[in-house]
């Protein structure tokens, strides 16, 4: 379906739930609609097009979306021109069921048809007929036919929709062929397909020209990347090397990794290429082999231990984070204890922890009984989170007194909140394009929000009083969150920070100043 060429002067509102992949999808959708003349707004009551970009990984996410959609059940009485759309993973999973549960929804668009949204919105507005655009289900055709029904249109970008003006996601592959028994992603994202390295390099150059300093490669199992082009097969290590020297790019990250594909060539690339972050997100999912087998993860705890050994050998300064599911089918107290033991052994930087919820369309839903009581799931979730937070705090404490290099993302959420309290709407204190971004992956059950501390008299350091100072936030090369006082003009730069205190989630620091002799050339940090 070709895009509409009809300009529109309406307003667009979009809500995003889920992972980084969904955040990127929303950026692309907004960019496409802006090309048609739409203006993005933050008030759904003033918009004539409202979109909900959805997640199907957890039942809670689906309930949240249907609750949000329900707020506009009667909106068309006053705004008959209003178009309401449900897009993304839940749309691909539920399809016509969305119309049944929410009859006031006008269009349902799956993950493979997002490029068609401008045309579909125009079609709804002109005909008032519901529009459904989804990809083939995994068993509705051959692998090539199903793969062909999932379309990627990644080069279309919109800077205002990014986590910060200096950071951008780059999708290097779509879909998944792992078929873990609990997971809907192979259904909602389709077969695994890797994008062309030439296209990816071009996109990275475009982002660098827009001022992006840090790129994050995205894939359901990102280290499974493989694409043959020009007679050469590119793996993730080759792709990283290809984009590494792009002028303007300072940091390269990638998520999410699959344990069995953590190859030596990838670890060597991380070790040898200075712009690559020393951070790996590699979900273990459980510390018990019988649970991993039921989940069909394809590895044992011993396999994961061997992988961690390789990581420590090649990258001794690398931090590793993980995902865990508690309360999966047939999980006993003994099995859960093994989960606690694995967190104690591997000492992850942080873990995203989820209570299992059965998802229709998965093997676990069809084969296994959801036999762990909800109260037991909640207790185990809290126990594992408590242990992980203790380990995170202990490991963070090792940074006290150390100097770390931080990519400054901008004012912290606390600083932005205070600015909104004290400044009127014409204020220029906030950086252009800066916004809070989407929820952290995993949501409230997975991990606590980063503790962005109000630095004051109770802090080990005194608050800097100059009006140009704000609490800023950034991340180290090993992905640890750092907050410190500084001028917002530092945003988008690399700064040296000395750590003087920590919490379980955050390093607290101050900018390192340099005393230079006359005639020396290095630039000082911007302090105000």
Secondary structure, 3 states (H helix, E strand, C coil): CCCCCCCCCCEEEEEECCCHHHHHHHHHHHHHHHHCCCEECCCHHHCCEEEEEECCCCHHHHHHHHHHHHCCCCHHHCCCCCEEEEEEHHHHHHCHHHHHHCCCCCEEECCCCHHHHHHHHHHHHHHCCCEEECCCCCCCCCHHHHHHCCCCCCCCCCHHHCCECCEEEEECEECCCCCCCCCCHHHHCCCCEECCHHHHHHHHHHHHHCCCCEEEEECCCHHHCEEEECCEEEEHHHHHHHHCCCCCCCEEEEECECHHHCCHHHHHHHHHCCCECCEEEECCECCCHHHHHHHCCCCCHHHHHHHHHHHHHHCCCCEEEEEEEECCCCCCHHHHHHHHHHHHHHCCCCEEEEECCCCCCCHHHHHCCCCCCHHHHHHHHHHHHHHHHHHHHHHHHCCCCCEEEEEEEEECHHHHHHHHHHCCCCCCCCCCCCCCCCCCCCHHHHCCCCCCCCCCCCCCCCCCCCCCEEEEEEEECCCCEEEEEEEHHHCCCEEEEEEEEECCCEEEEEECCCCCCCCCCCCCCCCC
